[in-house]
Amino acid sequence: MARPITLFTGQWADLPFEEVARLAGEWGYDGLEIACWGDHIDVSRWDDDAYVQSRRDILERNGLDVYAISNHLTGQAVCDDPIDERHRDILSDRVWVDGEPEGVRRRAAEDMKNTARFAAKLGVKTVVGFSGSSIWKYVAMFPPASDEMIEAGYQDFADRWNPILDVFEEVGVRFALEVHPSEIAYDYWTAKRTLEAIGNREVFGFNFDPSHFVWQQLDSVAFVLDFADRIYHVHCKESRTNLDGRNGVLGSHLPWANPRRGWTFVSTGHGDVPWEPLFRALNAIGYTGPTSVEWEDAGMDRLVGGPEALEFVRELAKITPPHASFDAAFSTK
């Protein structure tokens, strides 16, 4: 089942967009998942036809297509509480302004609407990103968080994101939330609850990234099969657990690649993600969208890892759907 293999430019945004496109084209990627930070895309210029065309021209010069754009950093600020110096480090000046929390959230929401408009102008049908969460701070559940507090968090998400999703619907673009720690949906059950909070709107689905399932000890294959109609985009990123009795799953506030962490990101194919069953599951649900390489291995040069990951995913792409029945072939037991 042929799917385009793309490179997510988020971890390359310190380089000019032209340079990242050149590298990806030379390595043989089919296209890019373009990040809306660095100089890669400025969504505030969605109505500047010459600017939008400049992005297309760069892609064309390097033999690349675009299948998705991503605005994780701005999306994070839509629902987050608190808004603090961490957000100052990831947000544009036009969203941050003076840092007053509610103002930041409102401006972030407007930027996400413009992200949908930019995607439509670029001819892209999917935006990938984060949502933020006002209740992630309660994840440890002590002091105890009441049912009412959690319900208020999902209502806050719905109140803030429904107007954004209205614009996505208007312009014919889908939003794919990356199920990820610190988001309103970070595991299986919170993903279900998130869909319920917005009335299961079809414009809203998920960016599936199995690396975030490994350390939570979740069944990533089951997630793909159960949320088959909501898998709108796929990231290929690897993680590895290192639970030796001293290292914990929460990471101990240590940086990536520190050997005292209980888990970290590693090069694709060298960790704990069950890649072959996952690609078989993607075949089973009929997913034909891009598989996007997101490079985050702090222990390997990305100029080595970028092309290596492409070759790994190419090998996985050779897996063809089996002839056995769906239930027999894709049982998670």
C-alpha positions in Angstrom: 0.0 0.0 0.0 1.9 3.1 -1.2 1.9 6.0 1.1 4.1 9.1 0.8 7.0 9.3 3.2 7.5 12.8 4.5 9.9 14.6 6.8 8.4 16.8 9.6 10.4 20.0 9.6 9.7 20.9 13.3 13.1 19.7 14.5 14.8 21.4 11.6 13.3 24.9 12.0 16.7 26.3 13.1 17.6 25.9 9.4 16.1 27.9 6.6 13.2 26.3 4.9 15.0 26.2 1.6 17.9 24.3 3.2 15.6 21.7 4.8 13.8 21.2 1.5 17.1 20.7 -0.3 18.2 18.0 2.2 14.9 16.2 2.1 14.9 16.2 -1.7 18.4 14.9 -2.0 17.7 12.1 0.5 14.7 11.1 -1.5 11.7 12.0 0.7 8.4 12.3 -1.1 7.4 15.5 0.7 7.4 17.6 3.8 5.1 18.1 6.8 5.9 21.8 7.2 6.2 23.3 10.6 4.6 26.8 11.2 7.6 28.2 13.0 11.1 29.2 12.2 11.0 30.7 8.6 9.2 27.6 7.3 5.6 29.0 7.4 4.2 32.2 8.8 0.5 31.6 9.1 -0.3 35.2 9.6 0.5 35.6 5.8 -2.2 33.2 4.7 -3.8 35.9 2.5 -0.5 36.9 0.9 -0.6 34.9 -2.4 3.0 35.6 -3.3 4.2 34.3 0.0 2.1 31.1 -0.2 3.4 30.6 -3.8 7.0 31.0 -2.5 6.5 27.9 -0.3 5.2 26.0 -3.3 8.2 27.1 -5.4 10.7 25.9 -2.8 9.0 22.5 -2.7 8.8 22.2 -6.5 12.5 23.1 -6.9 13.4 20.2 -4.6 11.0 17.6 -6.1 8.8 17.6 -3.0 5.0 17.7 -2.2 3.3 18.8 1.0 0.6 16.7 2.6 0.3 18.4 6.0 1.3 21.5 7.9 1.8 21.5 11.6 1.4 24.1 14.3 2.0 22.3 17.6 3.6 25.3 19.4 0.7 27.7 18.9 -1.9 25.1 19.5 -0.4 24.3 22.9 -1.3 27.8 24.1 -5.0 27.6 23.2 -6.0 25.7 26.4 -2.9 25.6 28.6 -3.1 26.7 32.2 -0.8 28.1 33.4 0.6 30.2 30.6 4.2 31.0 31.7 7.8 31.4 30.6 7.8 28.0 28.9 5.3 29.4 26.4 7.3 32.6 25.9 10.1 30.3 24.6 7.9 28.6 22.0 5.4 31.3 20.8 5.8 34.0 18.2 5.9 37.6 19.3 2.4 38.2 17.7 0.9 35.5 19.9 2.8 36.3 23.1 2.6 40.1 23.1 2.7 41.0 26.8 2.1 37.4 28.1 -1.2 38.1 29.7 -2.6 34.5 29.8 -6.1 35.0 28.4 -4.8 37.3 25.7 -2.2 34.6 24.7 -5.0 32.0 24.5 -7.2 34.2 22.4 -4.4 35.1 20.0 -3.3 31.5 19.8 -6.8 30.5 18.8 -6.8 33.1 16.0 -3.4 31.8 14.8 -4.9 28.3 14.6 -7.7 29.6 12.5 -5.2 31.2 10.2 -3.3 27.9 10.1 -6.4 26.3 8.6 -6.7 29.1 6.1 -3.0 28.8 5.1 -3.4 25.1 4.7 -6.4 25.6 2.4 -4.4 28.2 0.3 -1.5 25.7 0.0 -3.9 22.9 -1.1 -3.3 20.9 2.1 -6.1 19.0 3.7 -4.6 18.2 7.2 -3.2 20.3 9.9 -1.3 18.5 12.7 -0.9 20.0 16.1 -1.4 20.2 19.9 -4.4 21.4 21.8 -3.0 22.3 25.2 -4.9 21.3 28.3 -6.1 23.2 31.4 -6.2 19.9 33.3 -2.9 18.3 32.5 -1.6 19.8 35.7 -3.9 17.4 37.6 -2.5 14.3 36.0 -0.9 13.1 39.2 -4.4 13.2 40.8 -3.1 14.5 44.1 -4.3 16.6 45.7 -7.4 14.8 44.4 -9.1 16.3 41.3 -12.8 16.1 41.4 -15.0 14.8 38.6 -16.3 18.4 38.3 -12.7 19.7 37.8 -12.0 17.2 35.0 -15.3 17.8 33.3 -14.6 21.6 33.4 -11.3 20.9 31.6 -13.0 19.1 28.7 -15.7 21.8 28.6 -12.9 24.4 28.4 -11.4 22.5 25.5 -14.7 22.3 23.7 -15.4 26.0 24.2 -12.0 27.1 22.9 -11.6 24.6 20.0 -15.1 24.5 18.5 -14.8 28.0 17.1 -11.4 27.0 15.6 -12.9 23.9 14.2 -15.7 25.9 12.6 -13.0 27.6 10.5 -11.4 24.3 9.6 -14.8 23.1 8.4 -15.4 26.2 6.4 -12.1 25.9 4.5 -12.3 22.1 4.1 -9.3 21.2 6.3 -9.1 18.6 9.1 -7.3 19.0 12.4 -5.2 16.0 13.6 -4.4 16.3 17.3 -1.2 14.5 18.3 -2.1 12.3 21.3 0.7 13.3 23.6 1.5 14.0 27.2 0.4 17.6 28.2 -2.5 17.5 25.7 -6.3 17.1 26.4 -5.9 13.6 24.8 -2.7 11.8 25.9 -3.8 8.2 26.1 -6.6 5.8 24.9 -9.4 6.9 27.3 -8.6 10.6 27.1 -8.8 10.3 23.3 -12.3 8.9 23.6 -13.3 11.6 26.1 -11.9 14.4 23.8 -14.0 13.2 20.9 -17.1 13.1 23.1 -16.4 16.6 24.3 -16.8 18.1 20.8 -19.6 15.8 19.7 -17.4 13.6 17.6 -17.0 16.2 14.9 -15.5 14.7 11.8 -13.2 17.6 11.2 -11.2 16.5 14.3 -9.1 13.4 14.4 -5.7 12.3 15.6 -2.1 12.4 14.5 -0.9 8.9 15.6 2.6 8.9 17.0 3.4 5.5 18.6 6.5 6.8 20.4 4.3 8.5 23.0 2.5 5.2 23.7 5.6 3.2 24.6 6.4 4.8 27.9 2.8 4.7 28.9 2.7 1.0 28.2 -0.2 1.4 25.9 -1.2 -0.9 23.0 -0.5 1.3 19.9 -1.9 -1.3 17.5 -5.2 -1.4 19.4 -5.4 2.4 19.2 -5.0 2.3 15.4 -7.7 -0.3 15.0 -10.1 1.2 17.5 -9.7 4.8 16.2 -9.5 3.7 12.5 -11.8 6.5 11.3 -9.9 9.1 13.2 -6.3 8.4 12.1 -5.8 11.5 10.0 -2.0 11.5 10.0 0.9 9.3 11.2 4.3 10.2 12.7 7.2 7.7 12.6 9.2 8.3 15.7 10.9 5.8 18.0 11.2 5.6 21.7 12.9 3.1 24.1 12.2 2.4 27.7 15.0 2.0 30.2 13.3 0.9 33.4 16.0 -0.6 35.5 14.4 -0.1 38.9 15.9 3.4 39.3 14.8 5.1 36.1 11.1 6.0 36.1 8.5 6.5 33.3 8.1 10.2 34.2 11.7 11.0 33.2 12.8 12.6 36.4 13.1 16.1 34.8 16.2 14.9 33.0 17.0 15.8 29.3 16.6 13.4 26.4 19.4 10.9 26.0 20.4 11.1 29.7 21.0 7.4 30.7 19.1 8.0 34.0 15.8 8.6 32.2 13.2 5.8 32.2 12.5 6.4 28.5 13.9 8.5 25.6 13.6 9.0 21.9 16.0 6.9 19.7 16.6 6.4 16.0 13.8 4.7 14.2 13.9 1.0 14.4 16.1 0.8 17.5 13.5 1.0 20.2 10.3 -0.5 21.5 7.6 0.5 18.9 6.1 -2.6 17.2 6.5 -1.2 13.7 5.6 -4.2 11.6 2.3 -4.9 13.4 1.5 -1.1 13.3 2.0 -0.9 9.6 -0.1 -4.0 9.1 -2.8 -2.3 11.2 -2.5 0.9 9.1 -3.0 -1.3 6.0 -6.0 -3.0 7.7 -7.8 0.3 8.3 -7.0 1.6 4.8 -4.8 4.5 5.8 -3.3 6.0 2.7 -2.0 9.3 4.1 1.6 10.2 4.7 4.0 8.5 7.1 6.0 11.4 8.5 9.4 11.0 10.0 9.9 13.1 13.1 13.5 13.1 14.1 14.1 13.6 17.8 17.1 11.3 18.7 19.4 13.5 20.8 22.1 10.9 20.6 22.5 10.8 16.8 23.4 13.4 14.2 20.2 14.2 12.4 22.1 14.4 9.1 22.8 10.7 9.6 19.4 9.9 11.1 17.2 11.7 8.6 18.2 9.5 5.6 18.5 6.4 7.8 14.9 6.8 9.0 13.7 7.2 5.4 15.2 3.8 4.4 13.7 2.1 7.5 10.2 3.4 6.7 10.6 2.4 3.0 11.2 -1.2 4.1 8.0 -1.1 6.3 6.1 0.3 3.4 6.7 -3.0 1.5 4.4 -4.8 3.9 1.2 -5.6 2.0 -2.2 -6.3 3.4 -2.7 -10.0 4.2 -5.6 -12.1 2.9 -6.7 -13.3 6.3 -9.8 -11.8 7.9 -9.4 -8.5 9.7 -10.1 -10.0 13.2 -7.7 -12.9 12.6 -4.9 -10.9 11.1 -4.9 -8.0 13.5 -5.8 -9.5 16.9 -3.9 -7.8 19.6 -3.9 -10.9 21.8 
